[in-house]
Amino acid sequence: MKNSSDFQLKINTIAFVCPAGMGTSVVGAAMLRKRLNLSRLKVNVYFSAVEEIPAGTELIVTHKRFKTTLQKLYPDKRHFLLDSYTDTKGYDQLMYLLRGNYLNDH
């Protein structure tokens, strides 16, 4: 994960990615959407294959094993890396960063 200073701007669009974009990214995106809804944060979350991230994505969330691939394919995008797709501490940390920036922007 890049450090929290990389989250200076409000995040509006997140891509949750996995290799094929049809399995763990769907589950991860659903988990993240649920947390965002509970926090009343309006952030668009999409699921995608690693190599097919939608234009306009401001933050990429994925497993840490894809760090090198993300850095090569998307060096200018912000990344948030999880230890596992069910890493509750990682989701907690991401929500903390998103809530802080969201509240600071409003």
PEDA-V456170 format. One record per pair of residues at least 24 apart in sequence whose C-alpha atoms are under 10 Angstrom apart, sorted by the first residue. I is the first residue (numbers start at 0). GAP is how many residues later the second one is. Records with the same first field share a line. If there is no record, write none. Layout:
# PEDA-V456170
I=GAP  GAP
This chain:
# PEDA-V456170
0=59  60  61  62  63  66  77  78  79  80  81  89  93
1=76  77  78  79
2=75  76  77  94
3=76  89  90  92  93  94  97
4=92
5=71  72  73
6=51  52  71  72  90  91  93  94
7=89  90  92  93  94  96  97
8=49  89  92  93  95  96
9=33  48  87  88  89  90  91  92  93  94  95  96
10=31  32  33  46  47  48  67  86  87  88  90  91
11=29  30  31  32  33  44  45  46  47  86  90
12=29  30  31  32  33  41  42  43  44  45  46  47
13=29  30  31  32  33  39  40  42  43  44  45  46  47  64  65  66
14=29  30  31  32  33  34  35  37  38  39  40  41  42  43  44  45  46  47  64
15=29  30  31  32  33  34  37  41  43  44  45  46  47  64  69
16=29  30  31  32  33  34  35  36  43  44  45  46  49
17=29  30  31  32  33  43  44  45  48  67
18=29  30  31  32  33  43  44  47
19=27  28  29  30  31  32
20=25  26  27  28  29  30  31  32
21=25  26  27
22=24  25  26
23=24  38  39  61  62
24=24  25  36  37  38  60
26=58  59
27=33  34  56  57  58  59  63
28=32  33  56
30=54  55  57  60
31=29  59  60  62  63
34=56  57  60
35=59  62  63
38=56  59  60
39=59
40=54  57  58  61  62
41=60
42=55  59
49=24
60=24  30  33
62=24
